[in-house]
Amino acid sequence: QVHLVESGGGLVQPGGSLRLSCVASGSILSIYRMAWYRQAPGKARELVAGISLSGTTRYPDSVKGRFTISRDNAKNTVNLRMNDLKPEDTAVYYCNAADSITFLSTLWDWGQGTQVTVSS
């Protein structure tokens, strides 16, 4: 059973930066496609970044150029660097393994996520 723990969220002003981390117990993240998702109040969960086994990354237009997903295989973590944050980035952020290159469906139960709030 895989247990996901996300961390690194917080309150940041518009234009600020945050770095999120995802640790998984019970699995080795390097053998999976991994992704970050977010869910804002009243909205569906959406993909914000995905990374394939080869390291190819995928981002929606809303975050492209601002967010960067990466792996640290030595630490068994997946990270999300978020720059130039905007109020519309406010959401709970989650990581998970994806079962296809579309990153639209996930493999494991969701963790508790980490809250990101962008506000002045």
Solvent accessible surface area in square Angstrom, and as a share of the most:
residue,aa,sasa,rsa
1,Q,203,0.90
2,V,26,0.15
3,H,111,0.50
4,L,4,0.02
5,V,75,0.43
6,E,14,0.06
7,S,57,0.37
8,G,38,0.37
9,G,29,0.28
10,G,28,0.27
11,L,135,0.67
12,V,22,0.13
13,Q,123,0.55
14,P,64,0.40
15,G,48,0.46
16,G,20,0.19
17,S,44,0.29
18,L,32,0.16
19,R,128,0.47
20,L,0,0.00
21,S,23,0.15
22,C,0,0.00
23,V,70,0.41
24,A,4,0.03
25,S,61,0.39
26,G,65,0.63
27,S,22,0.14
28,I,107,0.54
29,L,3,0.01
30,S,39,0.25
31,I,109,0.56
32,Y,59,0.22
33,R,69,0.25
34,M,0,0.00
35,A,0,0.00
36,W,0,0.00
37,Y,12,0.04
38,R,16,0.06
39,Q,65,0.29
40,A,23,0.18
41,P,119,0.75
42,G,93,0.89
43,K,139,0.59
44,A,83,0.64
45,R,81,0.30
46,E,80,0.36
47,L,27,0.13
48,V,0,0.00
49,A,0,0.00
50,G,0,0.00
51,I,11,0.06
52,S,20,0.13
53,L,105,0.52
54,S,100,0.65
55,G,38,0.37
56,T,91,0.53
57,T,56,0.33
58,R,112,0.41
59,Y,40,0.15
60,P,44,0.28
61,D,123,0.64
62,S,66,0.42
63,V,0,0.00
64,K,117,0.50
65,G,81,0.78
66,R,27,0.10
67,F,4,0.02
68,T,74,0.43
69,I,6,0.03
70,S,46,0.30
71,R,50,0.18
72,D,42,0.22
73,N,95,0.49
74,A,103,0.80
75,K,146,0.62
76,N,38,0.20
77,T,16,0.09
78,V,0,0.00
79,N,9,0.04
80,L,0,0.00
81,R,107,0.39
82,M,0,0.00
83,N,61,0.31
84,D,72,0.37
85,L,1,0.00
86,K,77,0.33
87,P,75,0.47
88,E,123,0.55
89,D,0,0.00
90,T,38,0.22
91,A,1,0.01
92,V,39,0.23
93,Y,0,0.00
94,Y,29,0.11
95,C,0,0.00
96,N,0,0.00
97,A,0,0.00
98,A,2,0.01
99,D,70,0.36
100,S,36,0.23
101,I,121,0.61
102,T,54,0.31
103,F,7,0.03
104,L,140,0.70
105,S,53,0.34
106,T,42,0.24
107,L,82,0.41
108,W,40,0.14
109,D,112,0.58
110,W,86,0.30
111,G,15,0.14
112,Q,172,0.77
113,G,16,0.15
114,T,14,0.08
115,Q,87,0.39
116,V,0,0.00
117,T,42,0.25
118,V,5,0.03
119,S,55,0.35
120,S,126,0.81
